[in-house]
Amino acid sequence: MIDSGSIDYIECERRLNNLYKESHNWLLQSAKKITKNVEEAEDMVQELYLYLHQKCNPKLFWGTDSYNLYYCSKFLHSRYINKTKGIQ
């Protein structure tokens, strides 16, 4: 696990905050299209934020401010498929 005082951790937190501010509504809408259920979509987006926070992987960064939205979208898709097949 990355030290909470490290530069990588601070950068991950900054980018996660930017992702929330700039793309939260888009992520929710994307998840709603996948699940057809508001509550399930909200849960999946929260799981995405938790995953990004725990992994803190600079390979998922995009540009200077945020995370790769394509990756986030694919995460939501695969998470939904896993849940519908009973894979956790």
Secondary structure, 3 states (H helix, E strand, C coil): CCCCCCHHHHHHHHHHHHHHHHHHHHHHHHHHHHHCCHHHHHHHHHHHHHHHHHHCCHHHEECCCEECHHHHHHHHHHHHHHHHCCCC
